[in-house]
Amino acid sequence: MPQRQSNNTDLNNGVLSRNKILLVIVQCIVASILSQSAILLWFGFTFQISLLDGAVSNLLLAIACYLIGNNLKYYRPEKNRYLLMLMYCSILAILWLLINNWVLDSIILNDPIYNEFLYNSLPIRFFIGLLIIGLMAMISVVWYTQEDQKETEKRKIEAESLARDAELYNLRQQLQPHFLFNSLNSITALIGSRPEEARKMIHQLSDFLRGTIKKEDQQPVSFIDELEHLQLYLEIEKVRFGHRLSAEISYNDACKKKLLPPMLLQPIVENAIKFGLYDTTGIVTISIFAECQENELQITVQNPYDPDTNRPKHGTGFGLSGVKRRLHLLFGRTDLLETTAYSHIFTTLVKIPQT
């Protein structure tokens, strides 16, 4: 529906713009007719002759301008070939002059003074007609060139948007398989020894995947909704790692309604679990803290690590690199994810602008 409304708005704006242009053209033609008629009145011709001369000349000239403008809509000369357009304008001006004189001669037959004036004014009429037709040609070339550039830019933006959406979708698809495989392996291991926990984990995994499907449209979600989805993921991981994994989550109340891309936190926390638990045997606590800073939602994830077995400062894995790339695609910034390793604590800070 939003796309359809946008298209209707663009169509209405286009119609209004064309109507305004048409009104300006009509006003210019009327003004030109009145000006030319006033000049002939100044030379002593009657009002009827003056008005006929002005109306016929300018209406035929308007038709000539329309012809060249419409022609340039579909064909525009290449660079350094504007001499061809000048020749075309000259031929069109000559045709306009011949038709104009024939029509005026046919209408005004019994005024030798006007006929002599018409004959003597041919050079002036020709150059004025050539000037106006040439000006119309220049305006048409500039106008249609700009329209083509706008259309090209629009197609480029649409293509970039489609490519960005495709890359975002691909990034999100790549984050799920290994987590799903690990969970299924854990369920398989639990079925024989702890069937109740295996059944519980299946339900949790089902709820998690159901929430993932609902968030496939890239629409931002509130922090509290994202946190509820993250809790499902943590519950599944706690079944896998048992008492070894604990999580501490704290946030300011002002952060609850702040928006962020869906499923942004899961790969960050997954990265923290990987670095915190995979090479240790003790209890590991993952800390998650959120706060609002000016016009940003800042979320900090911390986990302990052993510098002798892990090297997080030299490689943050696909999870964090994928998150950083996703933030760049969505917000056009490369400074929204920071990682630091200090005193056996690995910290990931992600900043989400609230536009």
LUMTOR-340745 format. One record per residue (C-alpha): residue number from 1; residue in three letters; z negated, x, y. Coordinates in nm, 2 decimals, decimal comma. Example, Ala and Ser with C-alpha at 12.3 -4.5 7.8 and 13.67 -1.06 7.14 Angstrom:
residues 2
1 | ala | -0,78 | 1,23 | -0,45
2 | ser | -0,71 | 1,37 | -0,11
end
This chain:
residues 355
1 | met | 0,00 | 0,00 | 0,00
2 | pro | -0,08 | 0,27 | 0,26
3 | gln | 0,27 | 0,43 | 0,20
4 | arg | 0,44 | 0,10 | 0,23
5 | gln | 0,25 | 0,02 | 0,56
6 | ser | 0,35 | 0,37 | 0,69
7 | asn | 0,72 | 0,31 | 0,61
8 | asn | 0,71 | -0,03 | 0,78
9 | thr | 0,55 | 0,13 | 1,09
10 | asp | 0,82 | 0,40 | 1,10
11 | leu | 1,09 | 0,13 | 1,07
12 | asn | 0,94 | -0,07 | 1,35
13 | asn | 0,91 | 0,24 | 1,57
14 | gly | 1,27 | 0,32 | 1,50
15 | val | 1,39 | -0,02 | 1,60
16 | leu | 1,19 | -0,01 | 1,92
17 | ser | 1,32 | 0,33 | 2,00
18 | arg | 1,69 | 0,22 | 1,95
19 | asn | 1,63 | -0,09 | 2,16
20 | lys | 1,49 | 0,12 | 2,44
21 | ile | 1,79 | 0,35 | 2,43
22 | leu | 2,03 | 0,06 | 2,43
23 | leu | 1,86 | -0,09 | 2,73
24 | val | 1,88 | 0,24 | 2,92
25 | ile | 2,26 | 0,27 | 2,83
26 | val | 2,32 | -0,09 | 2,96
27 | gln | 2,13 | -0,01 | 3,28
28 | cys | 2,34 | 0,31 | 3,33
29 | ile | 2,67 | 0,12 | 3,28
30 | val | 2,56 | -0,16 | 3,53
31 | ala | 2,45 | 0,10 | 3,78
32 | ser | 2,78 | 0,29 | 3,74
33 | ile | 2,99 | -0,03 | 3,79
34 | leu | 2,79 | -0,12 | 4,10
35 | ser | 2,82 | 0,23 | 4,24
36 | gln | 3,20 | 0,25 | 4,19
37 | ser | 3,25 | -0,10 | 4,33
38 | ala | 3,05 | 0,00 | 4,64
39 | ile | 3,27 | 0,30 | 4,69
40 | leu | 3,59 | 0,09 | 4,67
41 | leu | 3,43 | -0,16 | 4,92
42 | trp | 3,37 | 0,13 | 5,15
43 | phe | 3,74 | 0,22 | 5,13
44 | gly | 3,82 | -0,13 | 5,25
45 | phe | 3,92 | -0,31 | 4,93
46 | thr | 3,81 | -0,66 | 4,85
47 | phe | 3,51 | -0,74 | 4,65
48 | gln | 3,72 | -0,88 | 4,36
49 | ile | 3,93 | -0,57 | 4,34
50 | ser | 3,64 | -0,34 | 4,37
51 | leu | 3,44 | -0,52 | 4,10
52 | leu | 3,74 | -0,53 | 3,87
53 | asp | 3,81 | -0,16 | 3,91
54 | gly | 3,44 | -0,06 | 3,85
55 | ala | 3,40 | -0,29 | 3,55
56 | val | 3,72 | -0,20 | 3,37
57 | ser | 3,69 | 0,17 | 3,43
58 | asn | 3,32 | 0,20 | 3,33
59 | leu | 3,34 | -0,03 | 3,03
60 | leu | 3,64 | 0,16 | 2,89
61 | leu | 3,46 | 0,49 | 2,96
62 | ala | 3,15 | 0,35 | 2,78
63 | ile | 3,38 | 0,28 | 2,48
64 | ala | 3,51 | 0,64 | 2,49
65 | cys | 3,16 | 0,78 | 2,51
66 | tyr | 3,06 | 0,56 | 2,21
67 | leu | 3,36 | 0,69 | 2,01
68 | ile | 3,28 | 1,06 | 2,07
69 | gly | 2,91 | 1,00 | 2,01
70 | asn | 2,97 | 0,82 | 1,69
71 | asn | 3,22 | 1,08 | 1,58
72 | leu | 2,97 | 1,37 | 1,64
73 | lys | 2,71 | 1,18 | 1,43
74 | tyr | 2,91 | 1,26 | 1,12
75 | tyr | 3,09 | 1,58 | 1,23
76 | arg | 2,96 | 1,85 | 1,46
77 | pro | 3,16 | 2,17 | 1,53
78 | glu | 3,02 | 2,49 | 1,40
79 | lys | 2,90 | 2,77 | 1,64
80 | asn | 3,16 | 2,94 | 1,85
81 | arg | 3,40 | 2,65 | 1,79
82 | tyr | 3,31 | 2,43 | 2,09
83 | leu | 3,66 | 2,48 | 2,23
84 | leu | 3,77 | 2,23 | 1,97
85 | met | 3,52 | 1,98 | 2,10
86 | leu | 3,64 | 2,04 | 2,46
87 | met | 4,00 | 1,97 | 2,35
88 | tyr | 3,88 | 1,65 | 2,18
89 | cys | 3,70 | 1,54 | 2,50
90 | ser | 4,01 | 1,62 | 2,71
91 | ile | 4,24 | 1,41 | 2,48
92 | leu | 3,99 | 1,12 | 2,48
93 | ala | 3,97 | 1,14 | 2,87
94 | ile | 4,35 | 1,13 | 2,89
95 | leu | 4,36 | 0,83 | 2,66
96 | trp | 4,09 | 0,66 | 2,86
97 | leu | 4,28 | 0,72 | 3,18
98 | leu | 4,61 | 0,59 | 3,05
99 | ile | 4,45 | 0,27 | 2,91
100 | asn | 4,24 | 0,22 | 3,22
101 | asn | 4,55 | 0,25 | 3,45
102 | trp | 4,75 | 0,02 | 3,23
103 | val | 4,48 | -0,25 | 3,23
104 | leu | 4,42 | -0,22 | 3,60
105 | asp | 4,80 | -0,24 | 3,67
106 | ser | 4,82 | -0,54 | 3,45
107 | ile | 4,54 | -0,72 | 3,63
108 | ile | 4,60 | -0,62 | 3,99
109 | leu | 4,97 | -0,67 | 4,05
110 | asn | 5,01 | -0,78 | 4,41
111 | asp | 4,83 | -0,50 | 4,60
112 | pro | 5,05 | -0,20 | 4,68
113 | ile | 4,77 | -0,03 | 4,87
114 | tyr | 4,54 | -0,04 | 4,57
115 | asn | 4,83 | 0,07 | 4,34
116 | glu | 4,89 | 0,37 | 4,56
117 | phe | 4,51 | 0,44 | 4,57
118 | leu | 4,50 | 0,42 | 4,19
119 | tyr | 4,78 | 0,67 | 4,15
120 | asn | 4,64 | 0,92 | 4,40
121 | ser | 4,29 | 0,90 | 4,24
122 | leu | 4,42 | 0,99 | 3,89
123 | pro | 4,31 | 1,36 | 3,90
124 | ile | 3,96 | 1,26 | 4,03
125 | arg | 3,93 | 0,99 | 3,77
126 | phe | 4,04 | 1,23 | 3,49
127 | phe | 3,79 | 1,50 | 3,58
128 | ile | 3,51 | 1,25 | 3,63
129 | gly | 3,59 | 1,09 | 3,29
130 | leu | 3,61 | 1,43 | 3,13
131 | leu | 3,28 | 1,53 | 3,28
132 | ile | 3,11 | 1,21 | 3,16
133 | ile | 3,26 | 1,23 | 2,81
134 | gly | 3,18 | 1,60 | 2,78
135 | leu | 2,82 | 1,53 | 2,89
136 | met | 2,80 | 1,25 | 2,63
137 | ala | 2,93 | 1,50 | 2,37
138 | met | 2,67 | 1,76 | 2,46
139 | ile | 2,39 | 1,50 | 2,45
140 | ser | 2,51 | 1,37 | 2,11
141 | val | 2,52 | 1,72 | 1,96
142 | val | 2,17 | 1,80 | 2,08
143 | trp | 2,04 | 1,46 | 1,98
144 | tyr | 2,18 | 1,46 | 1,63
145 | thr | 2,10 | 1,83 | 1,57
146 | gln | 1,73 | 1,75 | 1,65
147 | glu | 1,74 | 1,45 | 1,42
148 | asp | 1,88 | 1,66 | 1,14
149 | gln | 1,60 | 1,92 | 1,20
150 | lys | 1,34 | 1,65 | 1,20
151 | glu | 1,48 | 1,51 | 0,87
152 | thr | 1,49 | 1,85 | 0,72
153 | glu | 1,13 | 1,92 | 0,83
154 | lys | 1,02 | 1,58 | 0,69
155 | arg | 1,18 | 1,66 | 0,35
156 | lys | 1,02 | 2,01 | 0,36
157 | ile | 0,68 | 1,86 | 0,43
158 | glu | 0,72 | 1,60 | 0,15
159 | ala | 0,84 | 1,87 | -0,09
160 | glu | 0,54 | 2,09 | 0,00
161 | ser | 0,31 | 1,79 | -0,04
162 | leu | 0,45 | 1,72 | -0,39
163 | ala | 0,42 | 2,08 | -0,48
164 | arg | 0,06 | 2,10 | -0,36
165 | asp | -0,04 | 1,78 | -0,55
166 | ala | 0,13 | 1,92 | -0,86
167 | glu | -0,06 | 2,25 | -0,83
168 | leu | -0,39 | 2,07 | -0,76
169 | tyr | -0,33 | 1,86 | -1,07
170 | asn | -0,24 | 2,17 | -1,27
171 | leu | -0,56 | 2,35 | -1,16
172 | arg | -0,77 | 2,06 | -1,26
173 | gln | -0,60 | 2,03 | -1,60
174 | gln | -0,67 | 2,39 | -1,67
175 | leu | -1,04 | 2,36 | -1,60
176 | gln | -1,10 | 2,11 | -1,88
177 | pro | -0,97 | 2,23 | -2,22
178 | his | -1,21 | 2,52 | -2,29
179 | phe | -1,51 | 2,31 | -2,19
180 | leu | -1,39 | 2,03 | -2,42
181 | phe | -1,33 | 2,27 | -2,71
182 | asn | -1,67 | 2,42 | -2,66
183 | ser | -1,83 | 2,08 | -2,66
184 | leu | -1,65 | 1,97 | -2,97
185 | asn | -1,75 | 2,29 | -3,15
186 | ser | -2,11 | 2,22 | -3,05
187 | ile | -2,09 | 1,86 | -3,18
188 | thr | -1,94 | 1,99 | -3,51
189 | ala | -2,23 | 2,23 | -3,55
190 | leu | -2,49 | 1,96 | -3,47
191 | ile | -2,35 | 1,70 | -3,70
192 | gly | -2,50 | 1,85 | -4,01
193 | ser | -2,84 | 1,97 | -3,88
194 | arg | -2,91 | 1,74 | -3,59
195 | pro | -2,69 | 1,42 | -3,61
196 | glu | -2,89 | 1,23 | -3,34
197 | glu | -2,82 | 1,51 | -3,09
198 | ala | -2,46 | 1,52 | -3,20
199 | arg | -2,43 | 1,14 | -3,14
200 | lys | -2,60 | 1,18 | -2,80
201 | met | -2,37 | 1,46 | -2,70
202 | ile | -2,06 | 1,25 | -2,80
203 | his | -2,18 | 0,97 | -2,57
204 | gln | -2,24 | 1,21 | -2,29
205 | leu | -1,90 | 1,37 | -2,34
206 | ser | -1,74 | 1,03 | -2,34
207 | asp | -1,90 | 0,93 | -2,01
208 | phe | -1,81 | 1,27 | -1,86
209 | leu | -1,44 | 1,24 | -1,96
210 | arg | -1,43 | 0,87 | -1,84
211 | gly | -1,56 | 0,98 | -1,50
212 | thr | -1,30 | 1,26 | -1,50
213 | ile | -1,02 | 1,01 | -1,56
214 | lys | -1,14 | 0,79 | -1,27
215 | lys | -1,13 | 1,09 | -1,03
216 | glu | -0,77 | 1,19 | -1,10
217 | asp | -0,64 | 1,07 | -0,77
218 | gln | -0,77 | 1,36 | -0,55
219 | gln | -0,95 | 1,11 | -0,32
220 | pro | -1,27 | 1,26 | -0,18
221 | val | -1,60 | 1,14 | -0,32
222 | ser | -1,95 | 1,14 | -0,18
223 | phe | -2,18 | 1,43 | -0,27
224 | ile | -2,43 | 1,20 | -0,45
225 | asp | -2,14 | 1,06 | -0,67
226 | glu | -2,03 | 1,42 | -0,75
227 | leu | -2,38 | 1,51 | -0,83
228 | glu | -2,42 | 1,22 | -1,08
229 | his | -2,10 | 1,34 | -1,26
230 | leu | -2,23 | 1,70 | -1,26
231 | gln | -2,55 | 1,58 | -1,42
232 | leu | -2,35 | 1,45 | -1,71
233 | tyr | -2,19 | 1,80 | -1,75
234 | leu | -2,53 | 1,97 | -1,74
235 | glu | -2,68 | 1,73 | -2,00
236 | ile | -2,39 | 1,83 | -2,23
237 | glu | -2,45 | 2,20 | -2,17
238 | lys | -2,82 | 2,15 | -2,23
239 | val | -2,75 | 2,01 | -2,57
240 | arg | -2,54 | 2,32 | -2,64
241 | phe | -2,79 | 2,58 | -2,52
242 | gly | -3,11 | 2,39 | -2,58
243 | his | -3,42 | 2,50 | -2,40
244 | arg | -3,25 | 2,82 | -2,27
245 | leu | -3,08 | 2,62 | -1,99
246 | ser | -3,25 | 2,45 | -1,70
247 | ala | -3,12 | 2,33 | -1,37
248 | glu | -3,29 | 2,29 | -1,03
249 | ile | -3,11 | 2,07 | -0,78
250 | ser | -3,22 | 2,01 | -0,43
251 | tyr | -3,04 | 1,87 | -0,12
252 | asn | -3,11 | 1,72 | 0,22
253 | asp | -3,08 | 1,34 | 0,25
254 | ala | -2,81 | 1,38 | 0,51
255 | cys | -2,58 | 1,53 | 0,25
256 | lys | -2,57 | 1,23 | 0,02
257 | lys | -2,28 | 1,06 | 0,20
258 | lys | -2,09 | 1,38 | 0,28
259 | leu | -1,75 | 1,40 | 0,12
260 | leu | -1,60 | 1,66 | -0,10
261 | pro | -1,30 | 1,69 | -0,35
262 | pro | -1,38 | 1,54 | -0,69
263 | met | -1,50 | 1,76 | -0,97
264 | leu | -1,53 | 2,06 | -0,74
265 | leu | -1,88 | 2,16 | -0,85
266 | gln | -1,83 | 2,16 | -1,23
267 | pro | -1,62 | 2,48 | -1,25
268 | ile | -1,87 | 2,65 | -1,02
269 | val | -2,17 | 2,56 | -1,23
270 | glu | -1,97 | 2,64 | -1,55
271 | asn | -1,91 | 2,98 | -1,40
272 | ala | -2,28 | 3,02 | -1,33
273 | ile | -2,37 | 2,92 | -1,69
274 | lys | -2,12 | 3,17 | -1,83
275 | phe | -2,25 | 3,46 | -1,63
276 | gly | -2,62 | 3,35 | -1,67
277 | leu | -2,64 | 3,26 | -2,04
278 | tyr | -2,36 | 3,41 | -2,25
279 | asp | -2,51 | 3,77 | -2,25
280 | thr | -2,88 | 3,68 | -2,25
281 | thr | -3,13 | 3,53 | -2,49
282 | gly | -3,40 | 3,41 | -2,25
283 | ile | -3,44 | 3,10 | -2,04
284 | val | -3,20 | 3,08 | -1,75
285 | thr | -3,23 | 2,85 | -1,45
286 | ile | -2,93 | 2,74 | -1,25
287 | ser | -3,02 | 2,66 | -0,89
288 | ile | -2,81 | 2,42 | -0,68
289 | phe | -2,89 | 2,35 | -0,32
290 | ala | -2,69 | 2,15 | -0,06
291 | glu | -2,73 | 2,13 | 0,31
292 | cys | -2,53 | 2,02 | 0,62
293 | gln | -2,44 | 2,28 | 0,88
294 | glu | -2,26 | 2,15 | 1,19
295 | asn | -1,95 | 1,99 | 1,05
296 | glu | -1,96 | 2,13 | 0,70
297 | leu | -2,13 | 2,05 | 0,37
298 | gln | -2,26 | 2,38 | 0,22
299 | ile | -2,34 | 2,40 | -0,14
300 | thr | -2,51 | 2,71 | -0,29
301 | val | -2,52 | 2,78 | -0,67
302 | gln | -2,73 | 3,07 | -0,80
303 | asn | -2,77 | 3,21 | -1,14
304 | pro | -2,94 | 3,53 | -1,28
305 | tyr | -2,71 | 3,80 | -1,42
306 | asp | -2,74 | 4,13 | -1,59
307 | pro | -2,54 | 4,39 | -1,40
308 | asp | -2,52 | 4,61 | -1,71
309 | thr | -2,33 | 4,34 | -1,91
310 | asn | -2,17 | 4,14 | -1,63
311 | arg | -1,96 | 4,24 | -1,33
312 | pro | -1,93 | 3,93 | -1,12
313 | lys | -1,84 | 4,11 | -0,81
314 | his | -1,53 | 4,25 | -0,97
315 | gly | -1,40 | 3,93 | -1,12
316 | thr | -1,51 | 3,57 | -1,08
317 | gly | -1,29 | 3,42 | -1,35
318 | phe | -1,04 | 3,14 | -1,34
319 | gly | -1,31 | 2,88 | -1,25
320 | leu | -1,39 | 3,02 | -0,91
321 | ser | -1,04 | 3,15 | -0,83
322 | gly | -0,91 | 2,80 | -0,92
323 | val | -1,17 | 2,64 | -0,69
324 | lys | -1,08 | 2,88 | -0,41
325 | arg | -0,71 | 2,80 | -0,45
326 | arg | -0,78 | 2,43 | -0,45
327 | leu | -0,98 | 2,45 | -0,13
328 | his | -0,70 | 2,64 | 0,03
329 | leu | -0,45 | 2,38 | -0,07
330 | leu | -0,66 | 2,10 | 0,06
331 | phe | -0,80 | 2,25 | 0,38
332 | gly | -0,56 | 2,54 | 0,46
333 | arg | -0,85 | 2,79 | 0,47
334 | thr | -0,94 | 3,09 | 0,26
335 | asp | -1,30 | 3,14 | 0,37
336 | leu | -1,45 | 2,83 | 0,21
337 | leu | -1,58 | 3,00 | -0,10
338 | glu | -1,80 | 3,32 | -0,10
339 | thr | -1,97 | 3,50 | -0,38
340 | thr | -2,24 | 3,77 | -0,36
341 | ala | -2,44 | 3,96 | -0,62
342 | tyr | -2,78 | 4,09 | -0,51
343 | ser | -3,10 | 4,17 | -0,70
344 | his | -2,99 | 4,03 | -1,03
345 | ile | -2,89 | 3,70 | -0,87
346 | phe | -2,53 | 3,59 | -0,84
347 | thr | -2,47 | 3,34 | -0,56
348 | thr | -2,17 | 3,12 | -0,50
349 | leu | -2,14 | 2,94 | -0,16
350 | val | -1,88 | 2,67 | -0,11
351 | lys | -1,82 | 2,51 | 0,23
352 | ile | -1,65 | 2,17 | 0,26
353 | pro | -1,53 | 2,08 | 0,61
354 | gln | -1,61 | 1,72 | 0,70
355 | thr | -1,29 | 1,62 | 0,88
end
